[in-house]
Amino acid sequence: MQVLGIDIGGSGIKGAIVDTVTGQIVTERHRIETPQSATPEAIAAVLEQLVSHFNWSGLVGCGFPAAIQHGIARTAANISPSFIGTHIDKLFSEATKCPCYNLNDADAAGMAEMYFGAGVGQSGVVLLITIGTGLGTVFFTDGKLMPNTELGHLYLKNGIKAELYASDAVRKTEDLDWTRWGTRFNTYLTMMEKLFWPDLIILGGGASKKFDKFKGQITVEAPVKPAALLNQAGIIGAALYAQSKNTLTDK
Ligand code: BGC
């Protein structure tokens, strides 16, 4: 089956058509800058543009940078606060005139990695962290997803929220080299390991492409791997999620 997968991020909104059987992207990825205001209306308008770019009329799945409970956005860290309480499944379906299902962006990336990437066949506890504008987290226990863990918002010992200390956006704005940023990120990983004892940690998002540059700073005991699908995981996972929701409503 083909589904339009969309990854809504703090700086860009990226889409591609995904074959959900193979987990492959079957078109070029198309990226549009996230509008500065990042309001529900502005983001809905970008989704409409993506749907028309792909001349799409089928199912749409979106990874969204917030906790999403039954189609409703519950948080809004790097997007407009007016998203809180917005039924985004409804809003985006109306704007695109396509059935549209949303889930947290890290949950989407995690689904793709567990089905087709670095987590395939992994039992026990898997933690995936997306490193981008924020820090997104998702856990799987024996392959089962625990949705909406917002653990990029944990406070570190220095009193600073993890994503305001060790995200990729912070690396860029504070102009940290990979060693300094890697040391910061390792502080966060160490805390996560002490709290959750994952069997495997997968790193996704933009920084996952640069794993070689900071892996020397990582000291946790759990194996740490970069995401195999790199920054396409969010698009692929969003498509998988939409398909699973659509199958449920079909019954
Ligand atoms: C949001 C999460 C999201 C993460 C990565 C955080 O600021 O609260 O919901 O998964 O950023 O985009």
py3Dmol code that shows the C-alpha trace and the ligand (Angstrom):
import py3Dmol

protein = """\
ATOM      1  CA  MET A   1       0.000   0.000   0.000  1.00  0.00           C
ATOM      2  CA  GLN A   2       1.157   3.563  -0.637  1.00  0.00           C
ATOM      3  CA  VAL A   3       0.722   6.309   1.961  1.00  0.00           C
ATOM      4  CA  LEU A   4       1.927   9.928   1.961  1.00  0.00           C
ATOM      5  CA  GLY A   5       4.220  10.210   4.993  1.00  0.00           C
ATOM      6  CA  ILE A   6       4.980  13.650   6.421  1.00  0.00           C
ATOM      7  CA  ASP A   7       7.481  14.644   9.084  1.00  0.00           C
ATOM      8  CA  ILE A   8       6.603  17.975  10.698  1.00  0.00           C
ATOM      9  CA  GLY A   9       9.673  19.453  12.357  1.00  0.00           C
ATOM     10  CA  GLY A  10      10.642  22.726  13.990  1.00  0.00           C
ATOM     11  CA  SER A  11      12.558  23.882  10.896  1.00  0.00           C
ATOM     12  CA  GLY A  12      11.194  21.879   7.953  1.00  0.00           C
ATOM     13  CA  ILE A  13       8.143  19.885   6.894  1.00  0.00           C
ATOM     14  CA  LYS A  14       9.150  16.930   4.721  1.00  0.00           C
ATOM     15  CA  GLY A  15       6.983  14.515   2.778  1.00  0.00           C
ATOM     16  CA  ALA A  16       7.315  11.520   0.466  1.00  0.00           C
ATOM     17  CA  ILE A  17       5.172   8.649  -0.710  1.00  0.00           C
ATOM     18  CA  VAL A  18       5.988   5.458   1.168  1.00  0.00           C
ATOM     19  CA  ASP A  19       5.445   1.845   0.206  1.00  0.00           C
ATOM     20  CA  THR A  20       4.333   0.468   3.572  1.00  0.00           C
ATOM     21  CA  VAL A  21       5.100  -3.138   2.625  1.00  0.00           C
ATOM     22  CA  THR A  22       8.771  -2.558   1.834  1.00  0.00           C
ATOM     23  CA  GLY A  23       9.256   0.528   4.027  1.00  0.00           C
ATOM     24  CA  GLN A  24      10.817   2.314   1.055  1.00  0.00           C
ATOM     25  CA  ILE A  25      10.256   5.893  -0.027  1.00  0.00           C
ATOM     26  CA  VAL A  26       9.081   5.705  -3.638  1.00  0.00           C
ATOM     27  CA  THR A  27       9.311   9.402  -4.593  1.00  0.00           C
ATOM     28  CA  GLU A  28      11.790  12.212  -4.052  1.00  0.00           C
ATOM     29  CA  ARG A  29      11.414  13.794  -0.625  1.00  0.00           C
ATOM     30  CA  HIS A  30       9.850  17.262  -0.777  1.00  0.00           C
ATOM     31  CA  ARG A  31      10.697  19.807   1.935  1.00  0.00           C
ATOM     32  CA  ILE A  32       8.981  23.078   2.798  1.00  0.00           C
ATOM     33  CA  GLU A  33      10.262  25.440   5.512  1.00  0.00           C
ATOM     34  CA  THR A  34       8.169  25.376   8.677  1.00  0.00           C
ATOM     35  CA  PRO A  35       6.332  28.739   8.778  1.00  0.00           C
ATOM     36  CA  GLN A  36       7.753  31.010  11.502  1.00  0.00           C
ATOM     37  CA  SER A  37       4.389  31.373  13.240  1.00  0.00           C
ATOM     38  CA  ALA A  38       3.953  27.542  13.262  1.00  0.00           C
ATOM     39  CA  THR A  39       0.228  27.996  13.976  1.00  0.00           C
ATOM     40  CA  PRO A  40      -2.338  25.274  13.229  1.00  0.00           C
ATOM     41  CA  GLU A  41      -3.583  27.211  10.170  1.00  0.00           C
ATOM     42  CA  ALA A  42      -0.075  27.864   8.798  1.00  0.00           C
ATOM     43  CA  ILE A  43       0.986  24.223   9.183  1.00  0.00           C
ATOM     44  CA  ALA A  44      -2.304  22.995   7.697  1.00  0.00           C
ATOM     45  CA  ALA A  45      -1.614  25.211   4.656  1.00  0.00           C
ATOM     46  CA  VAL A  46       1.835  23.600   4.197  1.00  0.00           C
ATOM     47  CA  LEU A  47       0.272  20.131   4.348  1.00  0.00           C
ATOM     48  CA  GLU A  48      -2.182  21.194   1.675  1.00  0.00           C
ATOM     49  CA  GLN A  49       0.798  22.295  -0.462  1.00  0.00           C
ATOM     50  CA  LEU A  50       2.529  18.941   0.043  1.00  0.00           C
ATOM     51  CA  VAL A  51      -0.605  17.008  -0.891  1.00  0.00           C
ATOM     52  CA  SER A  52      -0.948  19.015  -4.077  1.00  0.00           C
ATOM     53  CA  HIS A  53       2.803  18.706  -4.839  1.00  0.00           C
ATOM     54  CA  PHE A  54       2.382  14.911  -4.841  1.00  0.00           C
ATOM     55  CA  ASN A  55      -1.042  15.185  -6.506  1.00  0.00           C
ATOM     56  CA  TRP A  56      -2.158  12.932  -3.665  1.00  0.00           C
ATOM     57  CA  SER A  57      -5.677  11.826  -2.758  1.00  0.00           C
ATOM     58  CA  GLY A  58      -5.053   8.868  -0.432  1.00  0.00           C
ATOM     59  CA  LEU A  59      -4.109   8.232   3.157  1.00  0.00           C
ATOM     60  CA  VAL A  60      -1.757  10.669   4.937  1.00  0.00           C
ATOM     61  CA  GLY A  61       0.304  10.064   8.097  1.00  0.00           C
ATOM     62  CA  CYS A  62       2.100  12.860   9.959  1.00  0.00           C
ATOM     63  CA  GLY A  63       4.753  12.765  12.635  1.00  0.00           C
ATOM     64  CA  PHE A  64       4.145  15.845  14.756  1.00  0.00           C
ATOM     65  CA  PRO A  65       6.536  17.400  17.353  1.00  0.00           C
ATOM     66  CA  ALA A  66       4.157  17.160  20.327  1.00  0.00           C
ATOM     67  CA  ALA A  67       2.308  14.630  22.458  1.00  0.00           C
ATOM     68  CA  ILE A  68      -0.730  13.532  20.427  1.00  0.00           C
ATOM     69  CA  GLN A  69      -3.548  11.857  22.308  1.00  0.00           C
ATOM     70  CA  HIS A  70      -6.368  10.459  20.151  1.00  0.00           C
ATOM     71  CA  GLY A  71      -5.666  12.998  17.409  1.00  0.00           C
ATOM     72  CA  ILE A  72      -5.402  15.984  19.783  1.00  0.00           C
ATOM     73  CA  ALA A  73      -2.150  17.906  20.380  1.00  0.00           C
ATOM     74  CA  ARG A  74      -1.439  18.091  24.112  1.00  0.00           C
ATOM     75  CA  THR A  75       1.913  19.932  24.172  1.00  0.00           C
ATOM     76  CA  ALA A  76       3.672  22.506  21.969  1.00  0.00           C
ATOM     77  CA  ALA A  77       7.353  23.001  22.747  1.00  0.00           C
ATOM     78  CA  ASN A  78       8.735  24.115  19.364  1.00  0.00           C
ATOM     79  CA  ILE A  79       5.485  25.110  17.636  1.00  0.00           C
ATOM     80  CA  SER A  80       2.753  27.628  18.367  1.00  0.00           C
ATOM     81  CA  PRO A  81       1.082  27.128  21.780  1.00  0.00           C
ATOM     82  CA  SER A  82      -2.249  27.493  19.983  1.00  0.00           C
ATOM     83  CA  PHE A  83      -1.836  23.842  18.962  1.00  0.00           C
ATOM     84  CA  ILE A  84      -2.581  22.710  22.512  1.00  0.00           C
ATOM     85  CA  GLY A  85      -6.071  21.182  22.498  1.00  0.00           C
ATOM     86  CA  THR A  86      -6.348  21.305  18.684  1.00  0.00           C
ATOM     87  CA  HIS A  87      -7.808  18.174  17.087  1.00  0.00           C
ATOM     88  CA  ILE A  88      -5.095  17.954  14.440  1.00  0.00           C
ATOM     89  CA  ASP A  89      -6.398  14.752  12.822  1.00  0.00           C
ATOM     90  CA  LYS A  90      -9.587  16.688  12.047  1.00  0.00           C
ATOM     91  CA  LEU A  91      -7.889  19.957  11.072  1.00  0.00           C
ATOM     92  CA  PHE A  92      -5.330  18.353   8.745  1.00  0.00           C
ATOM     93  CA  SER A  93      -7.897  15.974   7.191  1.00  0.00           C
ATOM     94  CA  GLU A  94     -10.159  18.923   6.380  1.00  0.00           C
ATOM     95  CA  ALA A  95      -7.283  21.023   5.001  1.00  0.00           C
ATOM     96  CA  THR A  96      -5.868  18.259   2.787  1.00  0.00           C
ATOM     97  CA  LYS A  97      -9.202  16.586   1.952  1.00  0.00           C
ATOM     98  CA  CYS A  98      -7.435  13.290   2.703  1.00  0.00           C
ATOM     99  CA  PRO A  99      -7.803  11.039   5.756  1.00  0.00           C
ATOM    100  CA  CYS A 100      -4.907  12.194   7.925  1.00  0.00           C
ATOM    101  CA  TYR A 101      -3.591  10.536  11.101  1.00  0.00           C
ATOM    102  CA  ASN A 102      -1.010  12.110  13.395  1.00  0.00           C
ATOM    103  CA  LEU A 103       1.353  10.748  15.994  1.00  0.00           C
ATOM    104  CA  ASN A 104       4.317  12.090  17.902  1.00  0.00           C
ATOM    105  CA  ASP A 105       7.347  12.481  15.592  1.00  0.00           C
ATOM    106  CA  ALA A 106       9.694  10.391  17.751  1.00  0.00           C
ATOM    107  CA  ASP A 107       7.042   7.652  17.985  1.00  0.00           C
ATOM    108  CA  ALA A 108       6.878   7.696  14.175  1.00  0.00           C
ATOM    109  CA  ALA A 109      10.659   7.428  13.777  1.00  0.00           C
ATOM    110  CA  GLY A 110      10.684   4.611  16.325  1.00  0.00           C
ATOM    111  CA  MET A 111       8.008   2.626  14.473  1.00  0.00           C
ATOM    112  CA  ALA A 112       9.990   2.814  11.241  1.00  0.00           C
ATOM    113  CA  GLU A 113      13.232   1.753  12.923  1.00  0.00           C
ATOM    114  CA  MET A 114      11.551  -1.189  14.682  1.00  0.00           C
ATOM    115  CA  TYR A 115       9.889  -2.411  11.457  1.00  0.00           C
ATOM    116  CA  PHE A 116      12.614  -1.721   8.921  1.00  0.00           C
ATOM    117  CA  GLY A 117      15.715  -0.283  10.578  1.00  0.00           C
ATOM    118  CA  ALA A 118      18.106  -0.551  13.512  1.00  0.00           C
ATOM    119  CA  GLY A 119      15.546  -2.116  15.884  1.00  0.00           C
ATOM    120  CA  VAL A 120      14.374  -5.039  13.739  1.00  0.00           C
ATOM    121  CA  GLY A 121      14.064  -8.190  15.857  1.00  0.00           C
ATOM    122  CA  GLN A 122      15.240  -6.450  19.048  1.00  0.00           C
ATOM    123  CA  SER A 123      13.470  -7.693  22.179  1.00  0.00           C
ATOM    124  CA  GLY A 124      13.540  -6.106  25.630  1.00  0.00           C
ATOM    125  CA  VAL A 125      13.569  -2.333  26.053  1.00  0.00           C
ATOM    126  CA  VAL A 126      14.557  -0.153  23.108  1.00  0.00           C
ATOM    127  CA  LEU A 127      14.923   3.607  23.541  1.00  0.00           C
ATOM    128  CA  LEU A 128      15.044   5.796  20.453  1.00  0.00           C
ATOM    129  CA  ILE A 129      16.001   9.459  20.786  1.00  0.00           C
ATOM    130  CA  THR A 130      15.531  11.899  17.905  1.00  0.00           C
ATOM    131  CA  ILE A 131      18.037  14.725  17.933  1.00  0.00           C
ATOM    132  CA  GLY A 132      16.772  17.817  16.124  1.00  0.00           C
ATOM    133  CA  THR A 133      15.172  21.119  17.123  1.00  0.00           C
ATOM    134  CA  GLY A 134      14.109  19.296  20.304  1.00  0.00           C
ATOM    135  CA  LEU A 135      14.915  15.902  21.805  1.00  0.00           C
ATOM    136  CA  GLY A 136      12.192  13.337  21.104  1.00  0.00           C
ATOM    137  CA  THR A 137      11.972   9.987  22.906  1.00  0.00           C
ATOM    138  CA  VAL A 138      10.158   6.701  22.399  1.00  0.00           C
ATOM    139  CA  PHE A 139      10.318   3.321  24.124  1.00  0.00           C
ATOM    140  CA  PHE A 140       9.474  -0.140  22.835  1.00  0.00           C
ATOM    141  CA  THR A 141       9.172  -3.120  25.142  1.00  0.00           C
ATOM    142  CA  ASP A 142       9.369  -6.377  23.186  1.00  0.00           C
ATOM    143  CA  GLY A 143       8.419  -4.398  20.092  1.00  0.00           C
ATOM    144  CA  LYS A 144       5.398  -2.670  21.671  1.00  0.00           C
ATOM    145  CA  LEU A 145       5.319   1.132  21.516  1.00  0.00           C
ATOM    146  CA  MET A 146       4.817   3.281  24.598  1.00  0.00           C
ATOM    147  CA  PRO A 147       3.503   6.560  23.084  1.00  0.00           C
ATOM    148  CA  ASN A 148       4.077  10.196  24.023  1.00  0.00           C
ATOM    149  CA  THR A 149       7.030   9.975  26.389  1.00  0.00           C
ATOM    150  CA  GLU A 150       8.216  13.584  26.532  1.00  0.00           C
ATOM    151  CA  LEU A 151      11.604  12.890  28.061  1.00  0.00           C
ATOM    152  CA  GLY A 152      13.507  15.572  26.189  1.00  0.00           C
ATOM    153  CA  HIS A 153      11.933  17.789  28.848  1.00  0.00           C
ATOM    154  CA  LEU A 154      13.665  16.103  31.787  1.00  0.00           C
ATOM    155  CA  TYR A 155      15.768  18.436  33.909  1.00  0.00           C
ATOM    156  CA  LEU A 156      19.443  17.537  34.141  1.00  0.00           C
ATOM    157  CA  LYS A 157      21.540  17.926  37.315  1.00  0.00           C
ATOM    158  CA  ASN A 158      22.612  21.393  36.119  1.00  0.00           C
ATOM    159  CA  GLY A 159      18.965  22.504  36.344  1.00  0.00           C
ATOM    160  CA  ILE A 160      18.590  22.863  32.552  1.00  0.00           C
ATOM    161  CA  LYS A 161      15.991  21.000  30.508  1.00  0.00           C
ATOM    162  CA  ALA A 162      17.727  18.313  28.413  1.00  0.00           C
ATOM    163  CA  GLU A 163      16.526  19.631  25.048  1.00  0.00           C
ATOM    164  CA  LEU A 164      17.674  23.155  25.888  1.00  0.00           C
ATOM    165  CA  TYR A 165      21.162  21.791  26.628  1.00  0.00           C
ATOM    166  CA  ALA A 166      21.813  18.963  24.174  1.00  0.00           C
ATOM    167  CA  SER A 167      19.557  19.232  21.096  1.00  0.00           C
ATOM    168  CA  ASP A 168      20.979  19.698  17.609  1.00  0.00           C
ATOM    169  CA  ALA A 169      19.490  23.215  17.568  1.00  0.00           C
ATOM    170  CA  VAL A 170      21.499  24.071  20.705  1.00  0.00           C
ATOM    171  CA  ARG A 171      24.662  22.658  19.105  1.00  0.00           C
ATOM    172  CA  LYS A 172      24.142  25.037  16.195  1.00  0.00           C
ATOM    173  CA  THR A 173      23.076  28.171  18.105  1.00  0.00           C
ATOM    174  CA  GLU A 174      25.847  27.812  20.693  1.00  0.00           C
ATOM    175  CA  ASP A 175      28.295  26.806  17.953  1.00  0.00           C
ATOM    176  CA  LEU A 176      29.495  23.745  19.929  1.00  0.00           C
ATOM    177  CA  ASP A 177      32.014  21.442  18.304  1.00  0.00           C
ATOM    178  CA  TRP A 178      31.104  17.724  18.179  1.00  0.00           C
ATOM    179  CA  THR A 179      33.245  16.893  21.213  1.00  0.00           C
ATOM    180  CA  ARG A 180      31.613  19.511  23.428  1.00  0.00           C
ATOM    181  CA  TRP A 181      28.142  18.756  22.181  1.00  0.00           C
ATOM    182  CA  GLY A 182      28.774  14.989  22.407  1.00  0.00           C
ATOM    183  CA  THR A 183      29.811  15.384  26.046  1.00  0.00           C
ATOM    184  CA  ARG A 184      26.573  17.242  26.766  1.00  0.00           C
ATOM    185  CA  PHE A 185      24.512  14.647  24.951  1.00  0.00           C
ATOM    186  CA  ASN A 186      26.271  11.889  26.891  1.00  0.00           C
ATOM    187  CA  THR A 187      25.165  13.544  30.169  1.00  0.00           C
ATOM    188  CA  TYR A 188      21.595  13.138  28.988  1.00  0.00           C
ATOM    189  CA  LEU A 189      22.101   9.559  27.766  1.00  0.00           C
ATOM    190  CA  THR A 190      23.697   8.619  31.081  1.00  0.00           C
ATOM    191  CA  MET A 191      20.663   9.935  32.952  1.00  0.00           C
ATOM    192  CA  MET A 192      18.310   8.061  30.634  1.00  0.00           C
ATOM    193  CA  GLU A 193      20.275   4.849  31.152  1.00  0.00           C
ATOM    194  CA  LYS A 194      20.199   5.195  34.948  1.00  0.00           C
ATOM    195  CA  LEU A 195      16.441   5.754  34.870  1.00  0.00           C
ATOM    196  CA  PHE A 196      15.277   3.238  32.230  1.00  0.00           C
ATOM    197  CA  TRP A 197      18.040   0.656  31.577  1.00  0.00           C
ATOM    198  CA  PRO A 198      17.366   0.146  27.871  1.00  0.00           C
ATOM    199  CA  ASP A 199      18.831  -2.895  26.083  1.00  0.00           C
ATOM    200  CA  LEU A 200      19.457  -0.816  22.967  1.00  0.00           C
ATOM    201  CA  ILE A 201      19.580   2.920  22.273  1.00  0.00           C
ATOM    202  CA  ILE A 202      18.947   4.172  18.718  1.00  0.00           C
ATOM    203  CA  LEU A 203      19.747   7.760  17.780  1.00  0.00           C
ATOM    204  CA  GLY A 204      17.642   9.374  15.067  1.00  0.00           C
ATOM    205  CA  GLY A 205      17.052  12.840  13.611  1.00  0.00           C
ATOM    206  CA  GLY A 206      19.501  15.092  11.809  1.00  0.00           C
ATOM    207  CA  ALA A 207      22.464  14.422  14.120  1.00  0.00           C
ATOM    208  CA  SER A 208      22.225  10.657  13.556  1.00  0.00           C
ATOM    209  CA  LYS A 209      23.991  11.159  10.224  1.00  0.00           C
ATOM    210  CA  LYS A 210      26.998  12.507  12.156  1.00  0.00           C
ATOM    211  CA  PHE A 211      27.224   9.701  14.715  1.00  0.00           C
ATOM    212  CA  ASP A 212      30.889   9.067  13.898  1.00  0.00           C
ATOM    213  CA  LYS A 213      31.734  12.593  14.983  1.00  0.00           C
ATOM    214  CA  PHE A 214      30.452  12.186  18.556  1.00  0.00           C
ATOM    215  CA  LYS A 215      30.403   8.462  19.299  1.00  0.00           C
ATOM    216  CA  GLY A 216      33.764   8.817  21.090  1.00  0.00           C
ATOM    217  CA  GLN A 217      32.012  10.863  23.798  1.00  0.00           C
ATOM    218  CA  ILE A 218      29.343   8.231  24.540  1.00  0.00           C
ATOM    219  CA  THR A 219      30.049   6.187  27.673  1.00  0.00           C
ATOM    220  CA  VAL A 220      26.737   4.411  28.446  1.00  0.00           C
ATOM    221  CA  GLU A 221      26.741   0.622  28.840  1.00  0.00           C
ATOM    222  CA  ALA A 222      23.854  -0.088  26.451  1.00  0.00           C
ATOM    223  CA  PRO A 223      24.737  -0.487  22.778  1.00  0.00           C
ATOM    224  CA  VAL A 224      24.101   2.773  20.896  1.00  0.00           C
ATOM    225  CA  LYS A 225      23.378   2.726  17.149  1.00  0.00           C
ATOM    226  CA  PRO A 226      22.489   5.471  14.694  1.00  0.00           C
ATOM    227  CA  ALA A 227      19.071   5.091  13.050  1.00  0.00           C
ATOM    228  CA  ALA A 228      19.381   2.956   9.915  1.00  0.00           C
ATOM    229  CA  LEU A 229      16.761   4.995   8.040  1.00  0.00           C
ATOM    230  CA  LEU A 230      18.476   8.226   9.119  1.00  0.00           C
ATOM    231  CA  ASN A 231      16.167  11.204   8.774  1.00  0.00           C
ATOM    232  CA  GLN A 232      13.644   9.338   6.595  1.00  0.00           C
ATOM    233  CA  ALA A 233      12.445   7.354   9.607  1.00  0.00           C
ATOM    234  CA  GLY A 234       9.861   9.990  10.592  1.00  0.00           C
ATOM    235  CA  ILE A 235       8.240   9.960   7.146  1.00  0.00           C
ATOM    236  CA  ILE A 236       8.187   6.161   6.909  1.00  0.00           C
ATOM    237  CA  GLY A 237       6.857   5.674  10.455  1.00  0.00           C
ATOM    238  CA  ALA A 238       4.098   8.251   9.949  1.00  0.00           C
ATOM    239  CA  ALA A 239       2.944   6.318   6.871  1.00  0.00           C
ATOM    240  CA  LEU A 240       2.980   3.019   8.815  1.00  0.00           C
ATOM    241  CA  TYR A 241       0.937   4.577  11.609  1.00  0.00           C
ATOM    242  CA  ALA A 242      -1.705   5.998   9.227  1.00  0.00           C
ATOM    243  CA  GLN A 243      -2.046   2.609   7.624  1.00  0.00           C
ATOM    244  CA  SER A 244      -2.507   0.893  11.010  1.00  0.00           C
ATOM    245  CA  LYS A 245      -5.175   3.424  12.070  1.00  0.00           C
ATOM    246  CA  ASN A 246      -6.974   3.152   8.771  1.00  0.00           C
ATOM    247  CA  THR A 247      -7.086  -0.647   9.040  1.00  0.00           C
ATOM    248  CA  LEU A 248      -8.592  -0.299  12.511  1.00  0.00           C
ATOM    249  CA  THR A 249     -11.336   2.106  11.372  1.00  0.00           C
ATOM    250  CA  ASP A 250     -12.094  -0.096   8.371  1.00  0.00           C
ATOM    251  CA  LYS A 251     -13.122  -2.955  10.705  1.00  0.00           C
TER     252      LYS A 251
END
"""
ligand_1 = """\
12
BGC
C 8.507 17.764 21.842
C 8.323 16.293 21.523
C 9.017 15.957 20.213
C 10.462 16.423 20.266
C 11.171 16.176 18.935
C 9.978 18.110 21.835
O 10.145 19.480 22.074
O 7.956 18.076 23.112
O 6.954 15.986 21.429
O 8.942 14.584 19.993
O 10.547 17.779 20.570
O 10.588 16.910 17.921
"""
view = py3Dmol.view(width=600, height=400)
view.addModel(protein, "pdb")
view.setStyle({"model": 0}, {"cartoon": {"style": "trace"}})
view.addModel(ligand_1, "xyz")
view.setStyle({"model": 1}, {"stick": {}})
view.zoomTo()
view.show()
